[in-house]
């Protein structure tokens, strides 16, 4: 009888967690705290652990020693293709937008980057990612080519569909990203050559991608 009850609880936990992953309430990188889930489901951690193991076997959850269970990042190739493409498109858009960005726009971007720097002390990867997207949007939204701007926006949407936050997996990359943001802002403020802005913005995107790939390869 107890075995049947345990199985039932495990199935319930499996369905409950799986539904939240599917709906993206638990997005890629989300940390699955067994005790908290057990409390919400009014059960012990044993059936929750069994459910997590099942989801891990299906590739929906990853487990790291000393970190715990997290919702898995999406397919590696999809992520790489999205990041490569967005790096090229966004770099070009930022280069074209540079002469149209106002001093107020740059100050707003600087303020956002300051908030991202403040987050490094008590890191919240989701909030960092939200601010990061806002920062990038300021720098490409004045691109005078509407077709290119539309492609960049689609690229961000595609990227958000395959991950919530790379920084949840490689939090050390966040500090480097903030410094690189300062470099991009400096180039735009100084009226640097568009090719330099484009290359710096593209490499910034690709460094984040490479940090994630290096992290995966080291596991």
N, C-alpha and C positions, 0 to 999 in steps of 0.2 A: 504493500500500500504506500509506504513512504517513498519507494522508488518511483512509483507512478506519479506521486505528488511532485517529487523533485523534477521529473521529466516535464511535467506540465508547467512548472514555474520556469524552467529553462526555456521551453518553447515560447512562453509568454514574454520573457525577457528578450529572447531572440527577435520576436516579431516587433516588440516595442522599440528596441534600438534600431533595428533595420528600417522601420518606418521613418524614424527621425533622420537617418542617414539619407534615405531616398528623397525626403522632402527638403533636405539641405538645412533643416533645423540644426543638425550636427554636420557642419561642413567639413571639408578636407582639412586635416590637421587638428580637429577638435579633440580635446583630451577626454577620454572616457574614464571617469572616476567611479570605480566599482561600488564603493560604499555609498556614494550619492545616488547612483542608479538604484541600488538595492533599497535604499530608504524610500525613494519615490515609488517603487513597486511593492513596498512593504514585504520584502523577502530578504533572506540572507544573501551574502555575496557569492555563495557557492553556485546557484543556478545562473547568476549574472556572469560569473567567470566562465561557465560552460557555454553560455551564449556568445561571449566575446571570442572564445576559442573557435567556435563555429564560424563566426563572421571573419575571423582572421584566416581560416582555411579557405574561405571564399574570396579572399583578397580585398575585403571591404574595410578591414581593420589591420593596423600594424602594431607590433609590440616591441618596445625597446627596453633593455635592461636599465634600471634606475630612472626611467621616464614613465613607462606604463603604456597603456593602450591608447591609440589615437585613430581617428577615422583616416583611412588611407588617402594619400594624394591620388589623383586620377592617373590614368595610363601615362607612362613615362613619355612615349612617343608623341602623344597628343599634346602634352605639356611642352615638350621641346619645340614642336612645330609652331605652337601658338606663340611661344616666347621669341623664337627666331624671327617669325613674321612680324610680330609687334615691334621688335627692336628696329627692323628696317623701316617700317612704316612710320613709327613714332619719331625716329631720328630725323627722317625727311620732313615730317610735319613741324617738328620743333624748329628746324632750321629755317623753314619758310615763315613760321610764325614770329621769329625772333624780332624782326623790325616792327612788328605790329603790337608787341606786348608793351604795356604802359609801365611806368615806374610804380604805380599803385598795384598793378598785377604782380610785379616782382616782389614788392613788399609783402603782399598777401601770401605768395609762395614761400617767402622767407619765414613768415610767421608760422606757416604750416610745418615747415621743416624744423623750426624750433620746437614745436609741440612734439614732433616725432623724436627729436633728440631727448626731450624730457621723459618720453616713454621708455627710453632705454634702461632707466634705473629699475623700474618695476614693469617688465616687458609684457605688453598685451599685443600679441601678433595680429589679432583681428582689428583692433583699433588702429594699429600701426598701418595696416594694409588700407584701411579706409582713408586715412590721412594721405597715404602715399598716392592713392588714385587721384585724390583732390589736387595734390601738388602737380602731378603729371598733367592733369587736365588743364590747369592754368597755362601750362607751357605749350600745349598744342592746340587749344581751342581757338586761338586767333589765326590759325593757318588759313590763308586766303583761298586755298584749293578745297572746295567743298567735297570733292570726290575722295581726296586723300584723308580729309578729316573724318569722313564717314567710315572709311576703311579702318582708321585707328580706333574709332568708337566700337566698331564691330569686333576688332581684335581684343579690346578690353572685355567685351561681353563674352567672347569665346574663352578667354583666359579665366574669367570668373566662373565659367561653367565647369572648368576642370580643376579648379583649386580655390580655396578661400584665402590661404596665406602660405606662401613659400616660407615666410619668416617663422612659421610655427615649427618647421623642420630644420631650418638653419638660422636660428636667432642671432648668431654672431654676424651674419651678413647685414643685419639692420644698421649697425653702427657704420659700416663701410658705405652703405647706401646713402645715409644722411650726409656723409662727407662728399660723396659724389654729387649729390644734389647741390651742395654749395659750389662745386666746380662748374656745374651747368649754369647756375644763376650768375656766377661771375662772368662766364663767357658771354651770356646774353647782355648783361649790364655794360660790359666793355665793348659791345658791338663787334665781337670776334667774327672771323670768317665763317660763313654758313657751313662750310665743309667741316670745320672743327667742331661746331655745335652738333652737327649731324652725327659725326663719328663718336663724340663723347656720349651723346644720348644713347646711341646704339650699343656702345660697349657697356654702358651702365646697365642696360637691360640684360645683355648677355652674361655679364658677370654674376647676376643673380641666378640666372639659369645654370651657369656652370657650378656655382656654389651648391645648388641643389643636387646636381648630378654627381659632384664629388662626394657629397654627404651620403648619397645612395650607394656609391661604389665602395665606400669605406665600411659599410655595414657587413 
